[in-house]
Amino acid sequence: MKKTVHYFHSLSSPWAYLGWPRFKAIIEKHDLDVIIRPTRIQPPNGGIPLRSRPEARQNYHEVELDRWRKKLNMPLVLRPKHYPTLNEFSARMVIAADKLGWDALALSHALLHALWSEQLDVKDAAVRVATADKLGMDGKKLLAMQDTPEIIAAWRASEEEAVERGVFGTPTWIYKDTLFWGQDRLEFLDEALSR
């Protein structure tokens, strides 16, 4: 029987972007069934959006990003032109891809790469369509789907589930009702899956 991991992540999170290659390796290693749940930082559970944190914490955020981008050898701009951004549009496009059975995880990473590495404005529909098209997906179809009542309802349900399950920040993985918050906890997720 396949093991299942719920993956809650923001489509503007640099940590979700940095964590993807290692999470992908864990998926392959354990042949995981991943339930993708795009969400945001959840203030009801204590999540604090970056730009509302004290300046010292915002500055340290950049220090950590710099450390991790070097450690992982991943391209990342510390202050991309279009961050912070409203991630709901990207999230709904990812949900639409998931509903169609397309590789929603690959689309998530591509949209995060567009924001954090290419400095593209993912709020721009043309950017999202082009990003999906590069993956061999029908970007215009996803764009048309993202504003349908079904996809909007799925986005809201994902947000509600995040609050109910105790998610406060992203990325968060849940395996057997245990939360693993932050890309630096992927080693612990891997260990839990290996037991």
Secondary structure, DSSP 8 states (H G I E B T S, - for coil): ---EEEEEE-TT-HHHHHHHHHHHHHHHHHT-EEEEEE----GGGT---GGGS-HHHHHHHHHHHHHHHHHHT----SS-TT-S---HHHHHHHHHHHHTTS-HHHHHHHHHHHHHTS---TTSHHHHHHHHHHTTS-HHHHHHHHTSHHHHHHHHHHHHHHHHTT--SSSEEEETTEEEESGGGHHHHHHHHH-
